[in-house]
Amino acid sequence: MERIEHASCRLGEAYTTVVHPSGLSVYVYPKKMTGIYALFATNYGSLDSTFSVDGKDETLPDGIAHFLEHKLFENEDGTDAFSAFSSLGADANAYTSYGRTAYLFSCTEHFGEALEELLRFVTHPCFRKESVKREASIIAEEIRMYRDQPWERVYESMLGALYRRHPVRKSICGSVASVKRITPEELYRAYEVFYRLSNMALIVCGDVSTEEVLTVVDRILTHKTADAPSVTRKIPRDAGAVAKPYTEERMQVSKPIFSIGIKDAVLLSDPRERLSRELSMSLLNEILFSQASDFYNGLFEKGLLTPAFTVGYSAAETFAFDCLSGESEDPEAVLRELKAYLAEVCKRGISREDFERCRRALYADEIRAYDSTEEIANRLLSFVFDGMEMFDSVELLEEITPEEIEQLMRSFFREDRFVLSVIRPKINEET
């Protein structure tokens, strides 16, 4: 097995990559900390419901990736994998995102046994008709619960306003109708296509050696998986006009909440270029919208914003957008103030002092991330399926110039790229 050592002299950090004979890519990040954190993930998420296998198109119901995440915890004998982890003193969980599904645990002892359980249950699917039907009802209730959460709804509505046809506009969980259509045969098909070990990664971070991890992997994954078919994901690239500029709903909230979305017109296929743009947008957001910014403090003093204000940029190969969310008695005024503020900053430019201060803040965030095994493992996962080196982010952050940030600001915030999603309090019908 070939081993690749990754190291950063600047950060004083290092990890090892091994491609196991089974086809699985294994990443071991030794860290002298109390707990050990492990992730077993597949390069498969909610966006991948339509794909082509050896040139033949297939479509599976929305939400099937998330459904698979739930069902894999059920063992062939009817027991639950969570119980096995609990008996070992380990905390287990899982999550599905737009492009990934990950199964994980953290522990302070019995690491080998917990890793065995993780590898075993994920690689041994069992989907019975009765249990699939029962799980569909559970997930349907989960979907209804999310739809009753205002912050989830305002964000999801924002995505629906930004995108006309991209599946990012749909819930990761799918819809009540779509999950009730899912069959055991479809679950097995999704598993067969996307849960091949060559499409997966194991990441372990903590006080553990590469040899300890590989000993367990050798014991559980004894056979090489069959050669993977040619799989092409059918996800449309959507950088065109927004679907609609405004959306509004009424729910049980004490004051209006909002999400302002700004659709990125630039979609990058090259992972390194995409990472550079993500870092540049994070830096630009810090300069423009942090709680130290003129924008936040000005609107806070006017009573238009509360501390419940967040900003974040999200990007993948087929979509990208910036999002500002908060609560305000007048969301439309927030949007007007935002546009006026951006016009003013674009006219006057960004000061070198603000640029350097905010870059130092982001650099400090990068350094702090290496103090947590969980943060390290999840950050590493965000890089590995793109074939990227995690340590590149610090280098790329240092390469960004004030001129590049100003150019990005002036090209990104286009008038026709804004959407406003609002949820207002329900009207009291008795008044």
GICORMO-V829766 format. One record per helix or strand of 3 or more residues. SS is the DSSP state (a for helix, b for strand). FROM is the first residue (numbers start at 1). TO is the last residue. Records with the same first field share a line. If there is no record, write none. Layout:
SS = FROM-TO ; FROM-TO
This chain:
b = 3-8 ; 13-19 ; 25-30 ; 36-42 ; 50-53 ; 56-59 ; 91-96 ; 101-107 ; 200-206 ; 231-233 ; 246-251 ; 257-263 ; 310-315 ; 320-327 ; 418-425
a = 64-71 ; 81-87 ; 111-122 ; 129-147 ; 150-162 ; 167-169 ; 176-181 ; 184-194 ; 197-199 ; 210-220 ; 271-289 ; 294-301 ; 331-348 ; 352-371 ; 373-384 ; 392-399 ; 402-412 ; 415-417
